[in-house]
């Protein structure tokens, strides 16, 4: 178990160009290794398998970068634009025939135009992006049609209690659970706010803020504030290690 306090997140948006470049390097490096290391007759099928894996990895990178952008206020249209660019780049990487990568943004409920961002006042928040892909490859040595779906998500669940420490002084205890599309995950930055009248106030060292990180996506957070102990409203803002933001608000139970 580790004790941590988290400062307010000030880093910039993830650059989509970086995600594209990483995936293209994977494709190019794979192709180079096979071309210099094996006779041409043995290249095609082995390269096809690794090429498909690289394309799937790159597709997920594009969704991650786009969601990171949109979750901090970027335009939703960035996902379609980035995927169009990605598909065009992928098609130029396959040298053993024709390659076509197409996509459709998920519009299956609750997604709309590839996104589902729902930051509630009931202790739950999610930021997610999803798209469906079809990769068609035609060549003399191999032909394939691969359909796959890619989903990236950041989910938060927060609940808490409040207790009186005396006149107009309250202790707040929160439990925060952080997960991604696959499993529990770690937060890169956590910022906690509480409601004081009509104003959201950031909890900090002056509130004796303490964050206990259990190393498995679970965090225990406590702080004190000069507010009434009943109906304490809190807001947790979390960036994961991929720079995706999610927010969850909750009302604490008075104990």
N, C-alpha and C positions, 0 to 999 in steps of 0.2 A: 504494500500500500504506500502511496506517495502523497505528500501534502503539496498542493500547488495553489497559487493564486494566479488569475489570468487577467492580463491587461486588456484594455479595449483594443479591438482589432483595427489596424490602420493600413494593412497591406493593400496593394493594388489588385486589380482584376487579373485572373489568369489569362494569358495571351493565347488565343486560339492558334496562332501561328506555331507556337511551341508544340502543341499537341499534334498538329499536322506534320511538323518536321520530324518528331520522334517516330511516328508511325511510318513515314516514308523512308527514314533511315533503316528501320527494321526490314522493310520490303527490299530496299536496294542492297543491304548487306547480305540478306538471305540469297538473293539472286547471284551476287558476286561470288559468294562462297561456293555455291553449287557449280557455277560456270568454270571456276578455276580448278575445282577439286575432282570433278567427275567427268566421264565421257558424256557427250551430249545426249546419247540415247537413254541415260539413266537420270537425267535432270528433271524431266517434265513432271512426272507424277509426284516426286518428292518435293519439288518446289511448289507445286499446286497446293499441297497440304499446308505447308508453312506459309504460303502466300495468303491462304484463306484465314489462318489464325492471325496473321498480322493485320489483315483488313478488319477483322472483328475487333481486335484490340484498338486499332486506330479509330473505328467507329465509336467505341465507348469513350475514347479520349475526347472526341469532338463533342459528345453529349455532356461530358463532365465540364469541359471548358465553357460550353454554352450555358449550362445551368448555373455555373458559378457567376457568369456575367449577369444573367437575368435575375438571379436571387438577390443581387445588390442594386437592382433598378434598371438593368439593361433592357433593350427592346426585345420582345418575344421573337421578332423576325430574324434575330441573329442565328437561331438554330437552323432554320431553313437555308439561310445564306451560307453558313458554315458547312452544312452537309452537302450542298450543291458543289461547293469548292472541293470538298473531300472526295466526292464521287468522281469528279473530273480528274483529280490527281491520281486516284487509284487506277483508273482506266488506262493511264499512260504508263503504269509500272509493269504490267504483265506483257512479257515479250514473246510468249510462245503461242500467241493467237489473239483472239478478240476477247475483251473483258468489258462487261457492263455492270456497274453497280447502281442500283436504283433504291429509293427510300420513300417511305410515307410516314408522316408524323402521326403519332397515335392520337386518335380521337375517340377511343373507347372510354366510356365513363370510368373514372372521373377526369381523364385527360382531355385537354382541348389544345389543338395545334401543338401537340408534343409536350405540353407542360401540365403539371398538377402542383400548384403551390397553395397550400391551405394552412395558414397560421391562425389557430383558433384561440379563444379565450377559455377553453375548457381543458387546458393542460396538455394539448397535443398540437404538434406542428410538423408539416412535411413540405419539402421541396423536392420535386421529382421531374425527370424528363424521360420520354420514351419514344422510340422510333422502330419501324420495321424495315428490314432490308432484304433485297434479293440480289445475289451476286451470280451473274451468268458468265461462264467461261467456255469458249469454243476454240479448239485447236486440233492439230493433227494427232497429237498424242493423248489428249485428255479433254473431256467435255463434262461440265458440271453446272448444276443450278442449286445454289445454297440459299435457303431462306432462314433468317434469324431475326430475333427481336433483341434490342438492347434497352435496358432500363437502368437509370442511375437515380439514387434517392438519398436524402438525409432526413431522418425522422427523430423527433424529440418527444419525450413524455416527461412531464414535470408535475409533481404534486408536493404540497407542503402544509406545514402547520405554523401557527403563530401563538405566542404565549406572552402574557404580561410580565414585564420586569419591574413594574412600578408605575407611577403616574406618567402617562404619555411616553412610555418606553416599552418597546416590543422586541422580542426575539423571534426571528423567522428561520425555520429549518426546511430545507428543500431536498428532494431527491430527484435527480435528473438522469434519464436514460437516453443514450445516444446510439443510433443504429443507422446503417446504410442499407443498400438494396439486398445485401447478402447476410449480414450479421451485425452484432454489436460492434461499435467502432469508437475510436478516440476522438475527442474534440481537440482542435488546435487552439481555439480561443473561446472563452465563455464570458459573456457580460450579463450581469443581473441588474434589473431595475425594479424599483418598488414605487407604488403610487402614493404620493403625499398630496392630498387634496386633488387638484386638477393637474398636477405635474408629475411626470415620470422622473425619478431621481436614480442615478446610477449608484449602486452599492459599491463601496471601496474600503480602503483601510480605516477610514474614520468611522465606519460602521462595524469594525472588527470582522470584516469579511474573511471567511475561511472556506476553502474548497478542498475537499478530500477526493482524490482521484484513485479509484480502486483498480484501475488498469484494465477494465473490461467493458468500458462504456458507461459505467455507473459512477455518478458523482454525488457527494453529499455537500450541500452548501448551507452555510449559516451566516447570519448577520443580524445586527440590531439597528433599530431606527426609532426616532422620536415621532411615532405615529400611534394611533389607537390600535389595539390588538385585534379588533373585530374586522372581518372582511378585508384582510390585507391582500392587495392585488400585486402580483409579481409578473415580470416578463423576463424570459431567458433568451438570449441571442447567441447562437452557436455557429462557429465556422468549423468545418471539419478539415482534415489535412489536405483535402482537394480544393479548398477555398470556397466550398458551397456553404451558403448561409440558410439557416432555418430559425424560426422564432416560435416560441410557445408561451402563452400567457395563462395564468391560473389565479384562482382565488383561494387563499389558504384557509384551512379549517382551524377555528379557534379552540384551543385546548386549555 
